[in-house]
Amino acid sequence: MEQAKGAAVVIIGGGVTGLSAGWWLARSGVDVLVLEKSIVGWEASGRNGGGATHVYSPFGLEEQRLWPQMDELLGYPTEHQPYRIGVALSEAQLALARRWAEIGETRGFKWELLDRQQLKELVPIVGDNAIGGTYLHFGGHANPQRTVQAYAWALQDHGGRILQHTTVTGLTMRGGRVTAVETTQGAFGADTVIIAAGPQTGLFANMLGVSLPLAPARVEMIATEPLPLLRHGGVGGNGLYGRQTLRGNLVYGGGPHEWINVPDMATPDHPNTPLVRNLARRLAELLPGAAHLRVIRAWGGIVENTPDGLPVIDRLSSPDNVILATMSSVGFGLSPAAGKGISELVMHGRCLFADLSALALSRFADTPPDWRERAGWIPTNAPVAETAAGGSL
Amino acid sequence: MTVDKRSIADKAPRPERHVAVVVVGAGAAGVAAAIEAARAGVEVLLIDENPVDNDMMAMDVPLYFGQRMQPSVRNRALMMERVVETNPALAEAHEAGVDVQLGTYVWGAFVNGPTVRELPGPMLGLADDRRSWLVGYDRLIVAAGARDVAIGFPGWERAGAMGANGAVSLLTRYRALGSQRMVIVGSGDLGLRTAALALESGVAVAGIVEVTNAVRGDEEIARSLASRGVPFYTAHTIREARGRVGEIESVVLVQIDGNLKPVPGSEREIACDTVCLALGLAPNVEILHLVGAHLVFDSGLGGWIPELNDQMQTSVPTVFAAGDCTGVHDGMLADPEIARTQGRLAGHVAAESLGAAPGQEAGQRRADITPHIPLPHRGRGPQFELSGAATRRGLSRSEGAVYTYWQQWLQSLIHAGGWEVNICQCEEVTRRELVDVKPPRYLKWESPQMEARSLDTMLHDGPVNQDQIKRLTRAGMGPCQSRRCREQVGLLLALAAGTSIDRIPLPSFRPPIRPLPLNVLWPTDEPPAMREDWVSWFGIPTQFSPHWEAGMAIAEPTAQTRLILSDE
């Protein structure tokens, strides 16, 4: 096989976190190579709610500062739109929406409490079942599919490289460091390795003798036919996350997830289940004026969670040239800031704009091996009649 | 054991009914399968979506109806009568004890797999115009038919551009085709038979257009059509369809040379209200894809088809397929007995696999069917044998290679109509925008970086992938669920990328495979736990807590709980 050309920084995983980190590094002049087993952003990075409102996070302020600039910085459209509206159908939902708004207020952002009438003026398809809502003058949303491709292209524009359809099969260790990443297309030498492989991140950590507790799960979304654009597309509530796209489609997800196992490096299927019906109901309740809209698509995605649901962004102590990066199922919106933070971790040894100590791997040092069983974060026992893909005849 | 209350663990969907054998599609193959299985003594549910709701028809779903439905299609009771009346085999099925449900859509098929373990068993999502429900099955027989392949030309957005299967459906099942005078595009058996049917039904046929140099279909039918005054325009293509206020009033044809390019001055305008595309049919494999059946590409059979064994069984042992959805060729149009025989075999083997009709009787019955069964479906390549009428007519395999034929049409239409033609009507994406991988026009995006990107630059990063192009251009993302553009997008991408279409991975199908309203799709049988425990994300209290407030946790409220802050 032809000698594969390594890079100063090799990134395992062409999802939104790895691509953003790679783009930030490339635009700083660092030689980067992204290895992706299928197509960039093909997994949860390209199929999610597109929300960009995570001010509670250590990356939150930078997320809010960066998103409005991303189109210009990248040179490609992300469809980022500002503002969020929270619709509440019950007192409990209103309390949650307020809490979210107040967290933003703590960080210096403005918001308004809306009564039903004010809410309907902003979102005419809200119904009389709504009791009120919140109008956040911060946060927003973007198009995940367009954004992941934008990161990838912009990374290339800065001289970075992406190898798609390239599966990582192993890590070469020498002198206590990872010196090369082995793939189906040959081995790539690396000074630093970033592992941002989504649900598979834990498998790579295992190869290094490091335990990174992650539980993968499947989640689902639905999309309707377009309707005329609302003033703000970032409308959520009633246990749903999502948005109206700039094309006009309502795209929403939420509800129960299914814990699964991702046994290997293969690209998992992510089928839908009858949950699409339950999603349809929640959406019609949230926006009764849109109940007649047709659902034209649904999809599923596989995401991973750490035991506390918070990211692990950390440079390992041994081998000391490896950075683990999982966003624990909340990666898209935070990606401009998370990628920047990771790039600073590579270039400066620490994130310059935020304290990432809350995201250190060491917090799971005492997590027992059977933590998933204890939490009930394990696959449902498939019943006996498992005739789906091949019962006996 | 701990159960995560926010997970699906204790709220998996339960079908409202379980049936031993479900047959999807009440065409020749489906009805035959249902009758065969019922006679073997198993419970059979036969589902067909006809009569299709008028609003769905207006979206060109499931067939390319081209707005040429007469107003009578709004009369559901009348249409129900006609669908029953025009398909006498339905009565036979009813007699045999088959539960026949008409006007019922299959919008989803759900099975367990590596990343879905929750289901109590395989099930279908069904719906009528009012509600949706789930039905479990032991065996599934898919006889979902085939769909028209469309290739666009200037003006094809106008009402009156339609597909031959759509026209045939309106003429035969509904007796409600609202055309007076049609031009038919394509002179294979599909086009010729559609023309003959149109004439019989009192619709004038103003011409049959053929891109190749000779009429392709059955000579006898062609002669008969010619003798009735139908003009044939071989070595011609479409320049445009014209008309005021969105209706087709004429079509302009142009002669083409050996390079598929228009011959200057050869334009000819023909008055018509309908341009009926009879380019070919694509098997309806959505359900088969959703259940995970292995699909293979066969240009001689319309593209992606299920891999079957000699008992019409797919790679998923519980799922069978029969009729046009297993691959369609001219022989099948000529002789519905081919589809019927496939259906009977599928019905028989499905029933037998459930322990019905055991013993000698079954062996005898299968022997009765098998010798007659044409099997054009045993995978691909050299094993392929044309069958029945097609063999008798001496068709060779290469003549059946529809994708080569479709490429000829596409190239001639590009030469005659240009690159600024919508390839995706729903999302208004032109051919040029597709191969330039342009972001949609409504973004009004311009940048030098974007300008430098195209299909060519994407090919440096990997082989062409229709789903990826779809995400970026939105071609195929509209309410018709890519029924009008799927094949032509594939053809154009193959042409532009210099690859063959069978090397482009099958673009995905996602449920719902019929565009159903939220308030039809929504469940009325939701388990209480679904509502009680519903949260927007995982319900991990620390996930969205402010990082500067140590110990803070926010439990998202459910229907049963209020917002809980753990520092309270």
Chai-1 contact restraints between the chains, C-beta under 6 A:
chainA,res_idxA,chainB,res_idxB,connection_type,confidence,min_distance_angstrom,max_distance_angstrom,comment,restraint_id
A,I39,B,Q468,contact,1.0,0.0,6.0,A-B,restraint_1
A,Y56,B,F544,contact,1.0,0.0,6.0,A-B,restraint_2
A,Y56,B,P546,contact,1.0,0.0,6.0,A-B,restraint_3
A,P58,B,H547,contact,1.0,0.0,6.0,A-B,restraint_4
A,G75,B,S447,contact,1.0,0.0,6.0,A-B,restraint_5
A,G75,B,Q449,contact,1.0,0.0,6.0,A-B,restraint_6
A,Y76,B,M450,contact,1.0,0.0,6.0,A-B,restraint_7
A,P77,B,P439,contact,1.0,0.0,6.0,A-B,restraint_8
A,P77,B,L443,contact,1.0,0.0,6.0,A-B,restraint_9
A,P77,B,W445,contact,1.0,0.0,6.0,A-B,restraint_10
A,A92,B,P557,contact,1.0,0.0,6.0,A-B,restraint_11
A,A92,B,R562,contact,1.0,0.0,6.0,A-B,restraint_12
A,A92,B,L563,contact,1.0,0.0,6.0,A-B,restraint_13
A,A95,B,L563,contact,1.0,0.0,6.0,A-B,restraint_14
A,L96,B,P557,contact,1.0,0.0,6.0,A-B,restraint_15
A,L96,B,L563,contact,1.0,0.0,6.0,A-B,restraint_16
A,I103,B,P546,contact,1.0,0.0,6.0,A-B,restraint_17
A,Q145,B,R471,contact,1.0,0.0,6.0,A-B,restraint_18
A,D157,B,Q449,contact,1.0,0.0,6.0,A-B,restraint_19
A,Q164,B,D461,contact,1.0,0.0,6.0,A-B,restraint_20
A,Q164,B,G462,contact,1.0,0.0,6.0,A-B,restraint_21
A,H165,B,G462,contact,1.0,0.0,6.0,A-B,restraint_22
A,R218,B,T115,contact,1.0,0.0,6.0,A-B,restraint_23
A,E225,B,P479,contact,1.0,0.0,6.0,A-B,restraint_24
A,G239,B,W534,contact,1.0,0.0,6.0,A-B,restraint_25
A,G239,B,V535,contact,1.0,0.0,6.0,A-B,restraint_26
A,G239,B,S536,contact,1.0,0.0,6.0,A-B,restraint_27
A,L240,B,S536,contact,1.0,0.0,6.0,A-B,restraint_28
A,Y241,B,S536,contact,1.0,0.0,6.0,A-B,restraint_29
A,G254,B,S536,contact,1.0,0.0,6.0,A-B,restraint_30
A,G255,B,W534,contact,1.0,0.0,6.0,A-B,restraint_31
A,P256,B,S7,contact,1.0,0.0,6.0,A-B,restraint_32
A,P256,B,I8,contact,1.0,0.0,6.0,A-B,restraint_33
A,H257,B,S7,contact,1.0,0.0,6.0,A-B,restraint_34
A,E258,B,I8,contact,1.0,0.0,6.0,A-B,restraint_35
A,E258,B,E118,contact,1.0,0.0,6.0,A-B,restraint_36
A,W259,B,S7,contact,1.0,0.0,6.0,A-B,restraint_37
A,I260,B,T115,contact,1.0,0.0,6.0,A-B,restraint_38
A,P268,B,T115,contact,1.0,0.0,6.0,A-B,restraint_39
A,D269,B,G113,contact,1.0,0.0,6.0,A-B,restraint_40
A,D269,B,T115,contact,1.0,0.0,6.0,A-B,restraint_41
A,P271,B,V116,contact,1.0,0.0,6.0,A-B,restraint_42
A,N272,B,P511,contact,1.0,0.0,6.0,A-B,restraint_43
A,T273,B,F110,contact,1.0,0.0,6.0,A-B,restraint_44
A,T273,B,V116,contact,1.0,0.0,6.0,A-B,restraint_45
A,P274,B,P13,contact,1.0,0.0,6.0,A-B,restraint_46
A,P274,B,F110,contact,1.0,0.0,6.0,A-B,restraint_47
A,P274,B,L134,contact,1.0,0.0,6.0,A-B,restraint_48
A,R277,B,S132,contact,1.0,0.0,6.0,A-B,restraint_49
A,R277,B,L521,contact,1.0,0.0,6.0,A-B,restraint_50
A,R277,B,W522,contact,1.0,0.0,6.0,A-B,restraint_51
A,R277,B,P523,contact,1.0,0.0,6.0,A-B,restraint_52
A,N278,B,M530,contact,1.0,0.0,6.0,A-B,restraint_53
A,A280,B,L518,contact,1.0,0.0,6.0,A-B,restraint_54
A,A280,B,L521,contact,1.0,0.0,6.0,A-B,restraint_55
A,A280,B,W522,contact,1.0,0.0,6.0,A-B,restraint_56
A,R281,B,W522,contact,1.0,0.0,6.0,A-B,restraint_57
A,L283,B,L518,contact,1.0,0.0,6.0,A-B,restraint_58
A,A284,B,L518,contact,1.0,0.0,6.0,A-B,restraint_59
A,A284,B,N519,contact,1.0,0.0,6.0,A-B,restraint_60
A,A284,B,W522,contact,1.0,0.0,6.0,A-B,restraint_61
A,A291,B,L518,contact,1.0,0.0,6.0,A-B,restraint_62
A,A291,B,N519,contact,1.0,0.0,6.0,A-B,restraint_63
A,H292,B,P517,contact,1.0,0.0,6.0,A-B,restraint_64
A,L293,B,L518,contact,1.0,0.0,6.0,A-B,restraint_65
A,R294,B,P515,contact,1.0,0.0,6.0,A-B,restraint_66
A,R294,B,P517,contact,1.0,0.0,6.0,A-B,restraint_67
A,V295,B,P512,contact,1.0,0.0,6.0,A-B,restraint_68
A,V295,B,L516,contact,1.0,0.0,6.0,A-B,restraint_69
A,V295,B,L521,contact,1.0,0.0,6.0,A-B,restraint_70
A,I296,B,P479,contact,1.0,0.0,6.0,A-B,restraint_71
A,I296,B,Q481,contact,1.0,0.0,6.0,A-B,restraint_72
A,I296,B,P515,contact,1.0,0.0,6.0,A-B,restraint_73
A,R297,B,R510,contact,1.0,0.0,6.0,A-B,restraint_74
A,A298,B,R510,contact,1.0,0.0,6.0,A-B,restraint_75
A,A298,B,P511,contact,1.0,0.0,6.0,A-B,restraint_76
A,W299,B,R510,contact,1.0,0.0,6.0,A-B,restraint_77
A,D308,B,T542,contact,1.0,0.0,6.0,A-B,restraint_78
A,G309,B,I540,contact,1.0,0.0,6.0,A-B,restraint_79
A,G309,B,T542,contact,1.0,0.0,6.0,A-B,restraint_80
A,G309,B,Q543,contact,1.0,0.0,6.0,A-B,restraint_81
A,A358,B,H547,contact,1.0,0.0,6.0,A-B,restraint_82
A,G376,B,T2,contact,1.0,0.0,6.0,A-B,restraint_83
A,G376,B,V3,contact,1.0,0.0,6.0,A-B,restraint_84
A,G376,B,D4,contact,1.0,0.0,6.0,A-B,restraint_85
A,W377,B,D4,contact,1.0,0.0,6.0,A-B,restraint_86
A,P379,B,R117,contact,1.0,0.0,6.0,A-B,restraint_87
A,T380,B,A9,contact,1.0,0.0,6.0,A-B,restraint_88
A,T380,B,R117,contact,1.0,0.0,6.0,A-B,restraint_89
A,T380,B,E118,contact,1.0,0.0,6.0,A-B,restraint_90
A,A382,B,N112,contact,1.0,0.0,6.0,A-B,restraint_91
A,A382,B,R117,contact,1.0,0.0,6.0,A-B,restraint_92
A,P383,B,P120,contact,1.0,0.0,6.0,A-B,restraint_93
A,A385,B,G121,contact,1.0,0.0,6.0,A-B,restraint_94
A,E386,B,N112,contact,1.0,0.0,6.0,A-B,restraint_95
A,T387,B,G121,contact,1.0,0.0,6.0,A-B,restraint_96
A,T387,B,P122,contact,1.0,0.0,6.0,A-B,restraint_97
A,T387,B,T318,contact,1.0,0.0,6.0,A-B,restraint_98
A,A388,B,V111,contact,1.0,0.0,6.0,A-B,restraint_99
A,A388,B,N112,contact,1.0,0.0,6.0,A-B,restraint_100
A,A388,B,P122,contact,1.0,0.0,6.0,A-B,restraint_101
A,A389,B,G113,contact,1.0,0.0,6.0,A-B,restraint_102
A,A389,B,G292,contact,1.0,0.0,6.0,A-B,restraint_103
A,A389,B,V316,contact,1.0,0.0,6.0,A-B,restraint_104
A,G390,B,P317,contact,1.0,0.0,6.0,A-B,restraint_105
A,L393,B,P317,contact,1.0,0.0,6.0,A-B,restraint_106
A,L393,B,S353,contact,1.0,0.0,6.0,A-B,restraint_107
